[in-house]
């Protein structure tokens, strides 16, 4: 990756990972990702923010050599995970006088995950500043976006917020700044849904604190820099609010066609009554796309057949993910079909126990749908329509 200058004496020295297809051994990466690091050369001190994934540490070192960096005063660990801090042990060997700047919990986690000696660390406090001479770093401790050790760094002279995972997006690009804002919105929303959505309430408070700062550029740890910063800040205000859209999301799997017929009947009735619907066939759907749809959805309906004694594994997985990301979805329903028995509805309710959504009466039948089934689906559609009108 080329070395690019964000502003005067602030350089992007991270790495693009064009070929990575999976993150955390689970999250799909349709367009790869990046591990961003930024070198700030002040008139007196030099700081490196983030130390990228260890698989890419040679690229980081190459960038530092090309910039003729002979000394680093501070290695700022905004977050402990390996894709942010994995190269710190190697950097501490290369720069023996460097100090790792981190939160208190970050120091503990750096020791546990990467073997970093606490004696090499400087614990930073909320709102504390670090002078680099003609540039300053002001720190904002932000636990649970998305680990307890997380923090942001703000450079007031350049009006840059180094936001770590917050406001990020998973995609590789040769552009330093966002150029396609429509694409950025889609990928940033997906990223928010998969990583940040469980921490909405914390993010709301951090957004309020950020209003006091004059921010021109947001430099996240994944994805390109965002300018104007208001673009992503405004999106996050919407995504973290309690507002939902007149939208029903229906992930489903159908083994012999019964569930598919039920799903399409319910969908048709809802659409005819002015309710937007998104269907996801779980044999082909991307989990990230489903999670992104839940950012706005007012209702989630799981279309699930029974397999042996419980829900089909593809549907159980989606239920688990929905429970994990905790969307602001207000209503949850289950429709489906079983062959001879099982505990599908009970298991799905257990799997979604953390969702703060009102449970709708299930439509769960034995065998193929008939007229009585379609009447029950019509009644469910009417309940959904009425509840959507209430919000």
N, C-alpha and C positions, 0 to 999 in steps of 0.2 A: 504494500500500500504506500502511496506517496505521502510525504510529510506535508500537511496543509496547515496554514496559519489561520486560526480562528479570528484573532485580533492581534495587534502588535505584541509580539513576544509571548503569545499563547498558541501552542502548537498541538495539533492532533497527532498522536504517536501510537495509536492503537492498531487494531487489525480487523480486516474484513474476513469473515468465514463464509465464503460463497457456497460451500458444499455441505455444510452441516444441515441435517434434515430433522434432528430430534434434540430437544433440550430437556434436561432433567430426566432423561430416559423416558419421556412421556409426551412433552409438548411438541407438536409438529411445527416445523419451520419451513413453510413453503418457499421462502425466499432467502434462506440462510439467516445469518445474524452478524453482528459486529461486537467486538470487545473494545470499548473506547477507553483511551487514556489521554491525558492532557498534561503537557509540560508547560509550566509557567516560569519564565525567567524574569525575576524582579531585579532591581538595581543592586540588591544586596544578597538575596537568597533565591534559590531555585527549588521549586516544588513539582513533584510528579503526582497527579491525581489519578488513582487507580493503577493497578499493575497487571491487568488482563489475565486471560486464561494461560496456564503454564504451557499448553500445547503451542502457543503463539509467542512465547517469550523471546525466541530468537529474532522475530520480527521487531519486537519492542526494542531490543538491544541494538539492532541495526539502525533503527531510527535515532536512538540516542547518540550512536557513533557518528551518524551523518550530520547531526546537529552539533557535534563536537562538545558533547556534555561530558565534562571531566569530574563534575561534583554535583551531587544532589543533597540538599539539606533536609528536605522533608518528603517522605512518601506518604501521601494522604490516602488512608484506607477508608473510603466512604462506606464500604460494606465488605464483609469477610469472605463471602462465597468465592470459590476458586476462579470463577470467570471474571471477578473483579480484582482479586488479591493473590491469585495463584503464583505470580512471578515474584512476590515479595521476598521469599527466602533467597532466591538467586540475586536479586537487586541488593540485598543487605550484604552479600558477599562482595559484590562488585563495588559498592559504595559504603565502606565500613563506618563512615561517620554519619551516615543518613539516619534520621529518626523517623519512626513510623507514627503518624498522627492518626488517632482513632478514638472512638468512644470507649468508656469503661468496659462495657460488655464486648465491644470489638476487640479489646486487648485480650480478654479471656478466650474468645472464640478464635482469634488468630493463633494463640498458643495451642489450642486443642486441635484445630484443623490443619495448621501449617507449621507448627513447631516454632513460631516466632517467640523469641525471648522477650519477656515483659520489660527487661532493662533497656531494650531498644525502642520502647514505645513512649509516646507522650499522649496522655489522656486529655482530650479536649472537652470543654464544658459548653453548654448551650449558650449561644451568642458570643462566645470567645472569638477573638481575632488573632490572626497570625500575620505579622508584617514580613513582606518580602522586599521591603524598601519602597519602591514606587508603586507597588501593588500589594493589596491586602486580601486575605482570605477570612471571611466571616462565616462561622459555622452555626448550623441549625440542627440540633439533635432531633431526629424523626423516627423514633422506634416504630416498628411494625409497618414499614413500607420498603421491604416486606419482612425484614428480620428485626430482632430487638436491637441490633447494633447500628442500624442505618443512620446516616446523617447526610446533609446537603452542605455544599460550600458555595459561597457567593463572593464574587470579586466586584466590589462597587466601582472601582476605577474603569472597568470594562463592561460593567452591567451584565455580567455572565453568571447564570446559576448553573453550577455543576450538580445535577439532580440525582445522580446515581441511577437506581432502577426506576424511580418516579419519573413519569412523562416519557418513558422509553418506548421503543418499538423493535421487534425482531425482524430486521432485514439487512442484507448486505447491499451496499451501494458505493459507487465511487464519488458520489456527491457529498461534500462536507455539510452542506445545508439542505434542508428539505426543498425539493423543486416541484414535486408532484404532491400537492396538498390533499388531493382526493385519495391517493394511495396511502399517504401518511395517516389520514383519518381512519381508514380501514384497518391498517396494521397496528396502529397505536390502540385502537379500540379492542382488537383481539388481544393485544399484550395486556391491557388494563384488565380485561375479563379473566384472563388466565392467572394473573399474578397479583394484581392490585385490588380487585373487586372485594375480596374478603375484608379489606381494611378501609372501606369507604368512610366510616365515621372518623378514623384518624386523619385521613387525607383531607376531609372537609376542614378540620381545624388547621392543618398545615397550609391549606390554600388561603385561609384568612390571614395567617401570619405573613405569607408571601406578599400580600397586598401592600405591605409597608415598604417593600423593596422596589427599586426601579430596575426592572429586568428587560433587557433587549433580546438576549439570547439565552436559550436553554440548551445545555450540553449534557445529554443523558449518557448513561453507560452503554446503552444499546440503541442503535439507530442513529440517523443524522442529527445534527444540531437544528434547532427550531428557531426561526426568526421570521416574523415577530413572535415573541414568546406568548403573546395573548392568544395565538391560535390554539395551542395545546392547553393553556390554562383555562380557556373558555370551555373547551370540550370536557375537561375534567370536572368543571363545575356542574355541567349537565349530567355526566355519568355518575357522579357521586351524590347527586340530589336524590330525593325520594320520588321524583316524577317518573312515571312510566308511560309507555305509548299504548295505543289501542291495538295491541299485537298479541297474538297467541302463537307460541312456539310449540311444535309437535314433533319431537324426535320419536321414531318408531322403527320397529323391526317386525317383519311378518314372515312366518315360516311356510304357511300354506295358503295365504291370501285373506284369511278372515280379518286379521288386524288391519291390513291394508285397506280393505273395504270399509271398515269402521272409521278409520282415520280420514279417508277421502270424503265420506259422507259428512262427518262432523266439519271438516274443512269447508266443504261446499256451502253448508248451511251458514256458517260464520261469515264467509266472504259475501254471500248474498245479502247479509244483514249489515254489511259495512265494517266488518272486523278484519283487519289484516292478519294473515296467517303465513307462517314459515314452516314448511315441512322438511324434515331431515330423515332420509332413509339411512338407518344406521349401518347398513352393509357397505355403504360408500361414503357416508358423511365424514367430514373432518371435525374432530372434537373442538378445535379452536374456533371454528365457524359457529358451532352450537353455543359455545360459551359467549362469544361476541353478541349473538342474538339475544342472550339473556340479560345483557346490560340494559335493554330497553323494554323487554317483554313484560306485559302485565299478567299474563297467564302462561303456565307451562303445563302441557298435557303429555303424559308419557303413554305411548302406544306400545303395549307389551304382551307378547304371548308367554304362556307358561312353558318352560322347558324342564322336563322331569319334575322337580318339586318346587321350583321357584321361577323368578323372572329370567328371561333370556339374558345371557351374560352381556351382550352388547347394550341392552337396556339398563341392566344393573350398573354397568360402568358409567353410563351417562347420569343415572340417578346419583351415584357416588360423587361424580364431578360437580353436578349442580349443588349438592350439599356442601361440597368443599369450597366452591367459589362464592357461595351465599349471595345470590343476586337479590335485587330489590323486588323481584316478582311477587305479586300479591296473592295469586291463586295457583293452586296445584291440583291437577286431576290425573286420574289413571283410567285408561280404557284398554280393553284387550280380551283375549280368549284363551281358554285352557282346554285340554283334552279330557283328562279324567280327574284332576284334583291339583293340590299344591297350595302354597302359601304366597303366591306372587304379590298380591296387594299388600299383605302384612309386611313382607320383606321390603318392598319399595318404600313403604311409609317409614320403616326403620332406617333405611338408607338415606332418607331425606329429612331426618328428624331435626337437623340444624337449620333448615330453611324456615324463615319467618313468613310463611305463606298460609293462607286459609286453605284447608283441604276441601275439595269438592267431592260430591258423592261419586264413587267409581261406577263405571259401566263395564262390568266384567262378566263375561258370559261363557257358557260351555258350548264348544262347537262353532258352527258358522252363524253369522248374524242373520236375524230374521226381522219381520215387521216390528215385533216388540222391541228388538234391539235398536232399530232405527228410531222408534218413538222415544226410547230412553236417551239416545244421542241428540235428538231434537230438543228434548227437555234440558239436557246438559248445555247445549248451545244457547238456549234461552237464558239459563242461569248466568252463563259467561257474559252474554250481551248486557243483561241487566246490571251485573256487577261492574262491567266496564263503563257503563253510563254513570254509575255512582262516583267514579273517580275522575 
